[in-house]
Amino acid sequence: MKKVTFAILGVGNRGKNYAYRLSTKEGAEVVAIADNRPVRTEATNAFLHLPPERVFSSGEEMLKQPKMADIMIIASQDKQHLAHSIAAMEKGYDLVLEKPIADNMEDCRKIVETAHKYNRRIIVCHVLRYTIFYQHIKKMLDDGVIGKVESIEATEQVGYHHFCHSFVRGNWHNSKTSSPMILAKSCHDLDLFLWLTGRTCKKITSFGSLDFFNKEHCPEGAPARCSDGCPVEDCPANAVKYYLSRIPQWPATVLHPEPTEENIMECLRTTDYGRCIYQMDNDVVDHEVVNMLMDDGCTISFTMTGFTSRQSRWIHIFGTKGDIVGEMKEMKFTLRLFGQPEQEFDLSPLYTDTTGHGGGDGRMLDDVIKLYQGVDFDTSSITVIDRSTESHYLAFAAEYSRTHGGETVDVEEFCK
Ligand SMILES: NC(=O)c1ccc[n+]([C@@H]2O[C@H](COP(=O)([O-])OP(=O)(O)OC[C@H]3O[C@@H](n4cnc5c(N)ncnc54)[C@H](O)[C@@H]3O)[C@@H](O)[C@H]2O)c1
């Protein structure tokens, strides 16, 4: 069977994760990597063992070379996706593109137009679609087990520590330098709703704000950096306590690919990851609600919140014959058909890997490999760009609503 070849642009947290997973798969080979931080290319090449001429000091350098792989994975930061994607497609690559496609509608459109112009395939990393949990629920809905879906309630529990790490201190803390929260974190959920229902969204509204992680809530005497001896003993977000306790796992690995105590402490003294969560320049919301009206009358209510101890997703789907309720982290859901006993579906025995978005990262790569090997399988769930953009346009519409007092947005009009 053909080995599918990959070049990876950006081997930070996501790119390195893909590189590692691909290096363990029979049908795949990573043939080139690029990152402008040598510490990142070195950490990735420690297990890939590529020759020096296949390790590039930037995506731009890699893209000066003739095409050298079937697929380029674009795993640079949100605002870089436009330039990197277009240059890669011009060079002849199909893409596996990290979500979000881009941080604004115009750039998303430019990427789609370029894909059409050069007839390139782009698979967007909506990795949750590939999880065993959501795939089982999707099959049940497609089989009509609960009848017509009339409403969905869902909550994205971002998790307090994940929220502080990524959305107060980390890459996505400020929408001016990255993306609004509903896009950065929840375009996954919007994509899931479109895919699960198989419908499109007609109207959307949203409310939400940054209420807690700001200077107003800063305890007296808290220094700018946790490493400067913070007197607040019970702060759950103390960076020194938290990141040292995470060695050698994520997110300590985000701070440094070799997360020794020394390297982590150095990062806490010199980067935003060591700063007080109440004294950052963050502007993304810490809680938000989105309401959607689908084109068949189905209504969806979605909450994203940073105020959870768990990091998980909960969903309750209400159909005309019954309802389904479950939480992704539990790897199980309950089916309640009206007038019949409840049935619990424990999916945990089916999981061989729960890491990387509940196994979604690895399963997405498996599907990509099968697609390029020409294996005959059901490709209807593959996250191709034309469908994926819809979730992004919904995120932009929701953000418009949120920043305009919760105004109801007609999605079709908005997209014009
Ligand atoms: N699918 C998901 O669920 C998911 C989860 C987290 C992040 N993401 C997305 O994945 C992307 C990467 O996120 P991350 O967490 O890996 O961030 P990261 O900052 O860890 O990685 C980005 C890497 O790109 C490198 N880079 C910057 N400019 C470059 C250039 N010109 N050429 C080559 N490399 C360059 C950086 O040095 C960095 O190592 C983002 O768009 C993010 O929003 C997706």
The ligand as a MOL file (V3000), in Angstrom:
LIG
                    3D

  0  0  0     0  0            999 V3000
M  V30 BEGIN CTAB
M  V30 COUNTS 44 48 0 0 0
M  V30 BEGIN ATOM
M  V30 1 N -7.7710 21.1250 15.8760 0
M  V30 2 C -7.7350 21.5280 17.1280 0
M  V30 3 O -8.5020 21.0830 17.9520 0
M  V30 4 C -6.7280 22.5740 17.5590 0
M  V30 5 C -6.3260 22.6390 18.8990 0
M  V30 6 C -5.3900 23.6060 19.2640 0
M  V30 7 C -4.9060 24.4860 18.3210 0
M  V30 8 N -5.3540 24.4290 17.0400 0 CHG=1
M  V30 9 C -4.8360 25.3500 16.0030 0
M  V30 10 O -3.6120 24.8170 15.5190 0
M  V30 11 C -2.7310 25.8860 15.1200 0
M  V30 12 C -1.3880 25.7120 15.8420 0
M  V30 13 O -1.6120 25.7710 17.2210 0
M  V30 14 P -0.4880 25.2950 18.2660 0
M  V30 15 O -1.1780 25.0920 19.5590 0
M  V30 16 O 0.3160 24.2030 17.6990 0 CHG=-1
M  V30 17 O 0.3770 26.6220 18.3600 0
M  V30 18 P 1.9590 26.7310 18.5490 0
M  V30 19 O 2.2510 28.1670 18.7680 0
M  V30 20 O 2.4010 25.7480 19.5780 0
M  V30 21 O 2.5290 26.2550 17.1390 0
M  V30 22 C 2.6320 27.0790 16.0190 0
M  V30 23 C 4.0600 26.9190 15.5020 0
M  V30 24 O 4.2050 27.6410 14.2730 0
M  V30 25 C 5.5290 28.1240 14.2590 0
M  V30 26 N 5.6780 29.1860 13.2550 0
M  V30 27 C 5.3990 30.5010 13.3710 0
M  V30 28 N 5.7060 31.1310 12.2240 0
M  V30 29 C 6.1810 30.1910 11.3680 0
M  V30 30 C 6.6700 30.2210 10.0350 0
M  V30 31 N 6.7050 31.3540 9.3510 0
M  V30 32 N 7.0660 29.0700 9.4750 0
M  V30 33 C 7.0340 27.8930 10.1630 0
M  V30 34 N 6.5850 27.8170 11.4430 0
M  V30 35 C 6.1590 28.9470 12.0210 0
M  V30 36 C 5.7600 28.6180 15.6840 0
M  V30 37 O 7.1170 28.7700 15.9820 0
M  V30 38 C 5.0830 27.4970 16.4750 0
M  V30 39 O 6.0060 26.4980 16.8720 0
M  V30 40 C -3.4580 27.1800 15.4720 0
M  V30 41 O -4.0870 27.6960 14.3310 0
M  V30 42 C -4.4970 26.7330 16.4860 0
M  V30 43 O -5.6200 27.5690 16.5490 0
M  V30 44 C -6.2330 23.4840 16.6460 0
M  V30 END ATOM
M  V30 BEGIN BOND
M  V30 1 1 1 2
M  V30 2 2 2 3
M  V30 3 1 2 4
M  V30 4 1 4 5
M  V30 5 2 4 44
M  V30 6 2 5 6
M  V30 7 1 6 7
M  V30 8 2 7 8
M  V30 9 1 8 9
M  V30 10 1 8 44
M  V30 11 1 9 10
M  V30 12 1 9 42
M  V30 13 1 10 11
M  V30 14 1 11 12
M  V30 15 1 11 40
M  V30 16 1 12 13
M  V30 17 1 13 14
M  V30 18 2 14 15
M  V30 19 1 14 16
M  V30 20 1 14 17
M  V30 21 1 17 18
M  V30 22 2 18 19
M  V30 23 1 18 20
M  V30 24 1 18 21
M  V30 25 1 21 22
M  V30 26 1 22 23
M  V30 27 1 23 24
M  V30 28 1 23 38
M  V30 29 1 24 25
M  V30 30 1 25 26
M  V30 31 1 25 36
M  V30 32 1 26 27
M  V30 33 1 26 35
M  V30 34 2 27 28
M  V30 35 1 28 29
M  V30 36 1 29 30
M  V30 37 2 29 35
M  V30 38 1 30 31
M  V30 39 2 30 32
M  V30 40 1 32 33
M  V30 41 2 33 34
M  V30 42 1 34 35
M  V30 43 1 36 37
M  V30 44 1 36 38
M  V30 45 1 38 39
M  V30 46 1 40 41
M  V30 47 1 40 42
M  V30 48 1 42 43
M  V30 END BOND
M  V30 END CTAB
M  END
